[in-house]
Amino acid sequence: MCVTTPAWAVYTDQQLREHVRQAVIDHHLYVQPDCMDYIITRKAQPGVDEIELREDHESAKCGNDPRSAHRLFEVYVDRRTGKMATDAADPVDGGLRVLK
């Protein structure tokens, strides 16, 4: 039996963070992608990882109050296809749009 892995496949949390970070940059979802925390929930839904993006106030370069980390939006990654969806345009109501 031969099992092939899609080229996009993500195995570690760090690889998943980088995959999402690149989508944030490519789709202009946030002006400071290096000033975000990426909180991962593996298999939030069957076959889907959820990444909650929050402001990073811990780093000196990002500034703001280190006692807070406001939620910005979420990105969902389909583990089988690599497709992503986000609520970045509608974080309050959670309306999703697919990132191409």
C-alpha positions as CSV (number, residue, x, y, z in Angstrom):
1,M,0.0,0.0,0.0
2,C,1.4,3.4,-1.0
3,V,0.2,6.5,0.9
4,T,0.9,9.9,-0.5
5,T,0.9,13.1,1.4
6,P,-0.3,16.3,-0.1
7,A,2.4,19.0,-0.6
8,W,0.7,21.3,1.9
9,A,0.5,18.8,4.7
10,V,1.2,20.2,8.1
11,Y,2.5,18.0,10.9
12,T,3.7,20.2,13.8
13,D,2.2,23.1,15.6
14,Q,5.0,25.3,14.3
15,Q,4.4,24.3,10.7
16,L,0.6,24.9,11.1
17,R,1.4,28.4,12.6
18,E,3.6,29.2,9.6
19,H,1.0,28.0,7.1
20,V,-1.6,30.3,8.7
21,R,0.9,33.2,9.1
22,Q,1.6,33.0,5.4
23,A,-2.1,33.1,4.6
24,V,-2.5,36.1,6.9
25,I,0.3,37.9,4.8
26,D,-0.9,36.7,1.4
27,H,-4.5,37.8,2.1
28,H,-3.7,41.0,4.0
29,L,-5.7,39.9,7.0
30,Y,-3.6,41.8,9.6
31,V,-1.1,44.6,9.3
32,Q,1.4,43.1,11.8
33,P,1.4,39.3,11.3
34,D,4.5,39.0,13.6
35,C,2.5,40.6,16.4
36,M,0.0,37.8,16.7
37,D,-0.3,34.8,18.9
38,Y,-1.6,31.6,17.1
39,I,-3.6,29.4,19.5
40,I,-4.2,26.0,18.0
41,T,-7.1,23.7,18.7
42,R,-6.4,20.4,16.9
43,K,-9.4,18.7,15.4
44,A,-11.9,21.4,16.5
45,Q,-14.2,19.7,14.1
46,P,-13.5,16.3,12.5
47,G,-10.6,16.8,10.2
48,V,-10.3,20.6,10.9
49,D,-7.9,22.5,13.0
50,E,-8.9,25.8,14.5
51,I,-6.3,28.6,15.0
52,E,-7.4,31.5,17.1
53,L,-5.4,34.7,16.3
54,R,-4.8,37.2,19.1
55,E,-2.8,40.3,19.5
56,D,0.7,39.7,20.9
57,H,1.3,42.1,23.7
58,E,4.2,40.1,25.3
59,S,6.8,41.2,22.7
60,A,8.4,44.6,23.2
61,K,8.3,45.2,19.4
62,C,4.5,44.8,19.4
63,G,3.7,47.1,22.4
64,N,0.4,47.5,24.2
65,D,-0.7,46.1,27.6
66,P,0.9,42.7,28.2
67,R,-2.0,41.8,30.5
68,S,-4.4,41.6,27.6
69,A,-4.4,39.8,24.2
70,H,-7.5,40.7,22.2
71,R,-9.0,38.1,19.9
72,L,-8.7,39.2,16.3
73,F,-10.2,36.3,14.3
74,E,-9.9,32.6,13.6
75,V,-8.7,30.5,10.8
76,Y,-9.9,26.9,10.1
77,V,-7.6,24.5,8.2
78,D,-9.0,21.4,6.6
79,R,-6.4,18.6,7.3
80,R,-7.3,16.7,4.2
81,T,-7.4,19.4,1.6
82,G,-5.3,22.2,3.2
83,K,-8.1,24.7,2.4
84,M,-8.6,27.5,4.9
85,A,-11.5,29.6,5.9
86,T,-11.6,32.6,8.3
87,D,-14.0,34.9,10.1
88,A,-11.5,37.8,9.7
89,A,-14.0,39.9,7.9
90,D,-16.8,39.2,10.4
91,P,-15.2,38.2,13.8
92,V,-18.3,39.1,15.8
93,D,-20.9,37.0,14.0
94,G,-18.4,34.4,12.8
95,G,-19.3,34.6,9.1
96,L,-16.6,32.5,7.2
97,R,-15.0,33.1,3.9
98,V,-12.7,30.7,2.1
99,L,-9.1,31.7,1.6
100,K,-8.0,30.7,-1.9
